[in-house]
Amino acid sequence: MLSTPGRLVDGITSGVEKAAVRYADASIFLHGSTIAINTLLERRGARTALITTEGFRDVYEIGRINRPDSYNLYFRKHVPLVPRSRCYEVRERMTAEGGIHLPLDEASVRDVCRRLKKERVDAVAIMLLHCYVNPAHEARTKAIVQEELPHAFVTASHELSQEYREFERCSTVAANAYIGPVVSEYVASMDGHLERSGFRGSFLIVQSTGGLYESQQAQHQCVRMLESGPAAGVIGAQALCRSLGLDDAVAFDMGGTTAKAGVIYRGEALTTGVALVGGYAQALPIQIPMMDIFEVGTGGGSIAAVGESGALRVGPQSAGAEPGPACYGRGGDLPTVTDANLVLGRLGAKTFLGGEMTLDAAAAERAIADKVARPLGVDVTRAAEGILRIATTAMSYAVKAVSTERGLDAAAFTLIAYGGAGPLHASAIAREIGMTRVIVPRVPGHFCAFGMLFSDLRYDLVRTWFARLADVSFDAIQAVYEELIADGKKALVASGIKPQRVALGRAADMRYVGQEHPVTVQLPADVFRRRDAAALKQQFDAEHLRRYGTNAPNEAAEIVSLRATVTGVLRKPPLERIPRGGRAPLASARRGKRRVYFAELGKAVSTPTYSRDALRAGNTLAGPALIEEHASTTVLLPGDRLRVDEFGNLVMEISRRKK
């Protein structure tokens, strides 16, 4: 089923109807969406204003002045979501310790509100200095703005982040305000649709951490669902790893517009306290806990084009679902990754989406010939193969970004590939990186929805708390953790859902004295119970060594922030096993053969195709082969081998043969 970008609720309803279920029969409705991140990246958010402390109007504009390439004459810094002309100052000042240096001048706030009315803003972000320590001025400012501008979406930074770093907090609250009207309206419309359909249960949305939170909370803290959909996929990969006894894996999700990767390390999905949206050089930082996911603008709908220099590029522009790739026959005439897969035979024109949609191979060939092959002076096959090779290189960078660049050996990890287009490219990406095993789970096109079933209610809380480790008071740390955990438990109760149990997690952001940026260190219960500062230092040294390849055991360390996670563990569905079979697939699993071009062989060869639904546990295949299912196709390259495990996963052993 294709996306319905014009009205997203229609696509959800259509999927529910195809599944032959009713909203009214459910007790919990779980939802993940990319509406938040898409609104941010596509810059189609609300007309937003920013209110900040007098003298700090330019914090958002200045940023961190990151310049990774000193000699790049075409370098461009970040572009704020709120222009400087809509950044306003109010008279007030808190000290870094939380004391009131200058009382809030409410008249200045009301004066700003009068100017905002003239500007006809739809959303207002509030970030006052040091409000993470004492939010009194921010809370009062928000109350005044809501009174003066009752129609506007109003958000304050202390509600989202209780950490220091004014630029990061400013960027976070600006993003929440910018996407707020669009996201809150969408969530509210979905809520209303569920109610009209007879649903009386709990409507929960996946956060960027992979945890769940209430739809009412999502309408105010919209930025927490930036990576809502992708995070659910990583949670699904984590559940799969636990069922298969895997400790380390890379979760790889390729859809129509982007490809994303996250990491399961030692059985746990890795998270981060701040994400850079838009890349390092032009990044807009979002300072909230979220899944550590890296994204590249390469998907099935990514457009291939020859630039002015004569070089072929793929993405980040996408044909989307409307009009879509040229082969969709919906008016699109630009070549995409999907068109290249069809031209090379990797996709079947008559078996796409289980036969519900016939692809136009001639249109795909024309698009590639006109826009790529002729400008490059090559034939259509060579052009299509070049499109896939460039796409593979770009997507392999996403995998490296969450593994190699985090101090992990990607080659030692298993690649779990999902999304509609992930299984098409997984083997090639694994070869590019040197990975030796790929797992394609069942129904990979719907794997993020599968992951939601393994999500839990989760509340991540953090508070900046500076202390030298040598002088640390575990009693003081305990007091902070008790406050954070109490807030998390209160949120659990407010959700109205009774979990099977409540799990608590503690961590600390630490750094060497004199450093600027910290690393997050998990606080094992026994270390905390023993009040063992030396053991905590050793944990930090080890984590610093893993992340950066160096550490300084003899240098003093300090704590920057304390983190607590309160998880309401929900009941999980059991993984379904499939019937067993022999080594050879049943005759009913064979769909015949078609010619497929493989760069590894340098030619097109007659390639057997199989129906995944008819494969049985214990079946084995040798590449080249294609395994087709409703929403995806798995490509088994020459030299690779595949077996079907007891849960129906396709486990591929990747050949080390060079291209």
N, C-alpha and C positions, 0 to 999 in steps of 0.2 A: 504494500500500500504506500503510495506517495504521500509526502508531507502536504499539509494544507496551510501554507503561510498566510493566506488571507484571513482565515479564521481558525485558529489552532484548536479550539474546543471541538470543532467539527471532526477533525482528524482523530481525536481521542474517542469521541462517540462512535465513529465508524469502526474503530478497532474493537470497542466493546461489543458492538453489534455483531461483528464478524466472529467474535469469540463465543457468541450465543449465551451471554450472561447479562444480568441486570444489575444496575447500580443498587437498587433497593434490596438485593439479596446479600450485599456485602456489609461487613462491619468496619472495615478499614479500607480507605482508598489512598494508595501511595502514588506519588507523582514526582517525576523528575523532568526538568525542562532546561533548554538552553536560551530561553527568552531573555534572561538577565544579561548573559555574556554577549548575546547577539545585539541587544540594544546598545550596550556599551561600545562594542567594536565597530558597529555600523554607524555610530554617532547619530542615533535617531531618538535620543532621550528628550526630557522635558526642558523647557526654558528655565534655567536654574540660577539662583543667586547664592552668594556665600557671605555669611556674617562672621567676622573675626575680631580679635582684640585690636584696639587702636595701636597703629604702628606695625602691624603684621599682615597688612593687606597683600603683600607680594610674596608671602611664604609659598603659596600654591604655584605662582608663576615661576619663581626662582628654582624650586625643586632642589635636587641634589647635584645638579650640573654634571651628571654622568657623561663622560666622553670616552668611550672605549677605544676609539680610533682617532688619535691626536692629529693625524695628518689628512683626515677626510675633509676636503673642502666643501662637500655637499652635506655635511652633518646637519641634522635637524633635531632639536631638543623636543621634549614632550609638549604636546598641545593640551592645555587644561580643558576640562569639560565645562568650566565656567570662565568666561572671558573676564579680564581685569575690570572692565567697565561695570560688571555686575558683582564685584567684590566690595563689601562695605565694612566699615569699622565702627565699633561701639566702645565707649569708655568704660574700662574695667581692667583689673589685673589681679591675678592670683600669683602667689609665690610658688616656687617648686615644691615647697613643703606643704602647700595647701592652705596657707594663710591668706587673708584678704589684704592685699597691698593697696588696692584702689577699689572702692565699692562700685557695683554695677550702676551705671547711670541709665535708669529706665527711660528717661526722656530721649536719650540718644537712640535707644532701641526703637521707640515709637517713631522717631524721625526717620530712621531707616525704613521702617514699615511703610510709611507714607510714600517714600521713593520707590519701594518695591511694587506698590499698587500701580504707580504710573508706568513702571516697567512691564506690568502684566506678567509677572513670573508665575510659573506653575509649581515650583519647588524651591525650598529654601534649606540650605545646609548651614549648620552652626558649628564653629570650631573656635573655642576660646582657649587661651594659653593655660596650660597646667590643669585643665579641667579633669584630666584622668585621675588627679589626686583629690580634688574637691569639685564636684560637678554643680555646685549650687548656682553659680552664675549662668551656666549653660541651661540648666533646667528652667530657671526663671526667664531667660531670654526666649526659650522655646515656647513657654506659656504665653508670653506677650505676643509673639509672632502668630501663634495659632489663634489668639483672640482677634488680632488685627487682620489676618489673612485666613479666614476659616476655610477657604477653598483650596489652599495650597498644601502640598505634601511637605511637612516640616520634619527634619531629623537633626539630632545633635550627636556629636562625635563620641561622647562618653557612653552612649547607649550601644555603641558598636565596638569601641576599643578603649580599654583602660591601661594602655601602654603609652610610654613617652614617645617622642619623635613627632613634632608638630606637623611636618610636611606629610608624613605617612598617614597620620590621623586626618589631616585636612583632605588628602586625596581620597581616603576611604569614605568619609561622610559626603564629600562632593559626588562620588560615584553613586552612593545610596540615594541621594536626592535626585540625581540625573536620571536614574533608571526607575525610581520609585513610582511615579504616576503610571508608567507603562506596565510594570510588573504587578503592582498592587491591583490595578484594574483587571489584569488578566487573571490573577488568583481569585479575586472577588467574583469575576464572571464564572469561573470554574466552580467556585463554591455555590453560587446561585444555581448553576446548571445541575449540580449534584442534588441540591435540595429539591428542585422542581422534579427531578427524576425519582424521588422517593428515597434518596440515600439519607440515612439517619446516623451513620457511624462517624468515625474520626477521619478527617481529611488531613493527611500528613505529607509534607514536602521534603525531598532530599536536600540537605545542606551541602556545601562545598566540602565538608569533612567526610561526607558519606553517611552521616547520622541524619535522623529525622527531626523535624520540628513542625509545630502547628501552622496551619494555613493562616490563622489570624496573626501570628508572629511574623510570618513571611511577608505579609502585606505592609509591615513597618520596617523590618530589617531585611530588605530585598537583596542587599549585597551578599548576604550569607548563602544565597542560592546561585552564585555566579557559575560555579562548576557543578551544578546540581546533577545533570545527566551523566557527564563523564565520571563523577565521583562514584555514582552507583555502579558503574561498570567495574571500577577498581575494587569495590566491596564484593562484587560478584566473583572477581578473580581471586580475592582473598579466601572466600568461601570454598572455591574450587580447589585452591592450594591445600586447604585444611582437609578436604575430603580425600585428596590424592597423596597427602603426606609430603607436600613440597614446602620448602622453607623460603626459597627465593624465586621470584618470577617478575617479569615485566608485563604489565597489562597494556595491550595495544588495541586502540579503538579507532577504526577508520570508517567515517561516514561519507556523506556527500560533499561536505565543504572542508572539513579539517581532519587531521589525524592527531590523536592524543595518546600519551603514554604516562603511566604511573608505575610505582614499584611496590612489590611485596618483599620485604626484607626481614628474614628471621620470623616469618609467619605473620607480620604486621604490615599494614599499608602505611607508607611513609606520608607524613603530613608536614606542613610548613606554617609558620606564623605570619608570613607576609608573601604575597605573590606579586609579580611584576606583569601587568597586563599590557601587552603590546611590545614586548622585547626589552632588553636591558637599556638600550640607548634612548628610546622614546617612551619608557615605561611609565605607566600610572600605577603606583603601588597601592595594593589593597591589604590593609593590616588587620586581617582576621584569620583565625585558624582555618586551613583548608587542605584538601588533598594535594600532595606535591605532584602536580600534573604539568607536563610540557606539551605545548600544542604548536603544530605547524599548519599553514594554510594549504594543505594538499589533501584532497578527497576525490571521490568518484566524479564529482561535477567540476573539478578544477579545470580551468581553461588553459589550453596549450597555445602559445603564440610565439612568433619569431620577432624579436625586438629589432630596434634600429641598427644595433651592432651586428645583426645576423645570428645572434645566439638564441637557442630555443629555451623558453622558460615555461614552467607549469605552475599555475596558481600565482598569488593567492585568490585572484578573482575566480568566482564560481558561477556556473550556469544555474545553480539552485535546482528546485523542483519545477519551477516555472520560469522560462520555457524548458529548462533542463538540457541535457546533452543533445547533440544533433540527432542521435539515434532514437530519441523519444518520439520524434515526429510531432512536436508541439510548437514548431516554429523556430527552434534554436538552430543556428548554423555555425556555431563555434565548436571546434574540436575539444574534447575533454578526455580525461583518463578513462572514463567508461567507454567512450567511442574507441579508444585505442585497444581496450580489452576485447571489445566486440570484433574489431577488424582482425586481430590476431587469433581469434577463435576461442579465446578463454571464456567468453560469455556466449551462451546460446541464444540466438535471436528469438526462438520460439519457446524457450524454457524460462525466460526471465520472469521473476515473481511467480514461479510455479505455473507459468503459462498464461497468467492473467493479462500480461502486457507483451505485445510483439514488438521487438526492436527493429529499426530500419537500418540494416547493415549498409545499404547503398548510401544513405544519408551520412552515415559515419565516415565512409570512405571518401565521399565528396568533401566533407568538412576538413578532414586531415590532408587530403590532396591539395585543396585550395589554400589552406592557411598555414600548412607546415611543410608538406613534401615539396611542392613547387618552389617556394621561397628558399628552401635549403638545397634544392637540386638532387633530391633522393626519391626513391620509390615510396609508396604508401606504407609498405611493411616496415621498411627501415625507419620511417618517420614515427610510426606507432610504437615501435620498439624503443625508440629514443625517448618518447613521452613517458613510457613506463620506467625506463632507466633513471630519468631525472626525478620522477616521482618517488622511486624507491630510495634514492640518495637523500632526498629531502625528509622522507619519513624516518629513515634510519637515524637522522639527527635527533628526532624527538626521543627515540629510544636511548641514544647516547646521553642526551641532556639529563635524563632522570636516573641514569646509572653511572656511566663513566665519569661524568662531571660531578657526581656526588661521591666519588671515591669508591665506586663499586665496579666489579669486573663484569661487564655486560655479557661476555661470552660464557660465563658460568651460570647464567640465569636461563630459565625457560621462558619462552615468549608465548603468552596467552593472547591469541588474536581473535577479535570479534568486531562487531559492527558489520553493516552490509558489505563493505568492501575490504575489510581486514583480511579475511581468509584468501582473497585473490592475490594479495601481495606479501603475506607473512613469510613464506619460504624465501623469497628474494631478499627481504629485509634481514632475515636471520643470516643468510649467507653473507650479506654485505658487512655485518657486524662480527661474524664468527660464532654465532649461537648455533647450538647443535640440536636443540629440541624445540618444537612448536606444538602447542595444543590449541585446537579449535573446539570450543565447547559446543554443546547442542544449541540450536537456534541462535547462532551468533548475531543475527540481525536484531534480536530482541534481548540481548544479554544484559544490557543496562537495566531493563525491566526485571530480569531475573535477579540482578544484584540488589534491587530495592527490597526483595523479600528477605534478604539477609542483613538489612540495615536495622539499627536500633535507635531508640530515642537517645539523643546525645546533646549534651550542653558543654561547650568548651569555654572555660573562664580563665582570664589572665589578668595579672596585676603587676605593674612595675614596682619593684622592691629592691633597692640597691643595698648591697652589703658585701663587705670583704669576707671571703670564705673563712679566713683565719679568725675573724671576730664574730662569726655568725652565731645567732641564738636560735637553736632548734625550737624553743618555746615560741619565739616570735614567728618563725616560719609556720609552726603548727597553727597559730592563731589566724594567720592569713589564709591557710588552706581550709580551716574550718569555716571561715566566712564564705570563701569561694564555693565550697562543697554545699553549704547550706543554701546558697543562691541557686545552685544547680538542682538540688533536691526539690526546692520550692517550684522551679520550672517544671520538673517532672510531675509533681502533684497537679499543677495547673493544666497539664495536658489532658487530664481526665482518663488516661490509659494506665492500667496497672501492669507494670512489667513483671516478668518472672523473677528477676532479681536486679539489684542495683550494683554496678561495678564502678569503682573509683580509680582514677589514674592521677599521678602527680609527676610533674616535670619542672625543670628549672632552666631558664636561659642563662648561660654562663659565658664568661670570656676571661682572658688573661688581663690583668690590670694594665691599662694603657691601650688596649684594643678598642676598636669602635663597635664591631659587630659581634654578637654572641652566637653560640650554637645551643640547641635545645638538648638537654640531657635528661633521660628518664630517671626518676627517683624510685629505685626498687624499695619495696616495703621494708625489707630487712635492714637496708642501709639507713632508712629514716628511723626505724624502730631502735636501732643501735646508736643513733645520733652520731654517726661515724663520718666526720667531715673529711677524713683522709680517703675513705672509700669513695666519697662523692667526687673528690678531686681526681682520683684515678679514673672514675667513669668519664669525667670531662676530658681528661688527657686522651683517653682511648677514642672518644668520639671526635675530638679535634684531629687526631691522627688519621682516622678513617676519612673524614671529610676533606682535609687539606694536605694529607701526606706528611705532616710534621706536627710536633707538639713541643711543649716546654715544661716538663714535669717539675723543674726546679723554680719555675716562675709562679708568683702569687696569682690567684684567681679570685673572681668576684661573681656574685649573683646579680643579675639585672632584672629579671622578671620571674614570677612564680606562676605556674600553669596547673589547672585542675580540670579533669574530665569526669563528668558524671554521666554514666550510661545506663539507661533503662533497657535491660536486655529483653528482647521480645522473642516469642516462640518462632522457630525456624522450620520451614518445610523440609522433609527428608529428600535427598537426591534420589531420583527414580533410576533404577537399573533397567537395562534393555535385555531382550532375550539373547542367549548365547548361540553362536554358530561355529562353523569350522574356519579353517584358515582362508578358504576361498569364499568370496561372496556368493549369495544365492543368484541363480539365473535372473530372478525378478529384479535384482538390484542393477543389472546392466541396462544402460540406456542406448547402447550402440557406440559408435565412434564418430569423431569429426576431426578435421585437420586443424591443428593448433601450431602456431609458430613459437619455437623456443629459442631464445638467444643462445642458450647453453649448447644447442645442437647446430645452430646456424641455419636452420631450415624448419619448414612445417612438416609435421608427421601426423599420421593417423593416431588419434589419442582416445582411449576408452573413457567413457563417462559413466558415472554411477549415481543412483538415487540414494541420497544419504538415509532417507527414511527406511530403506530396505536393508541397510547394512546391519550386521549383528556383531555383538561382542566377540572378539577373537579374530574377526576378519582382518586380513592383511592385504596391502596393495603395494606395488612398486611403481615409481614414477617413470614416465609421465602418465598422469591421470587427472581427471576432473571429477569432483564430487559435488553434485548439485542438490540444492534444497530450495525451499520457497523464497527466502530472502537473501541468499548468498550462494557463492560458488567457491570451493576450496581448490586451489591449484597445487598439485603435487608435481614438483619439477623433476626432470630426469636425474636419476641417481638417488633421489629421496625415497624413503620407505615410510609406510603408514600402517598403524594398527588401530583398531577400534577397541576402547577399553570398556569396562563393565557399565559405565555410566553413559556410554554413547559418545564420549569425546574422541576426536580424531587426534591421535598422538603421532606426530611426524618426526622422524629422525632425519636430520638435514645432512646431505652430502657435503663434504669439504672440497668437492670438485671446484676448481677455479672457473670463472666465467670465460 
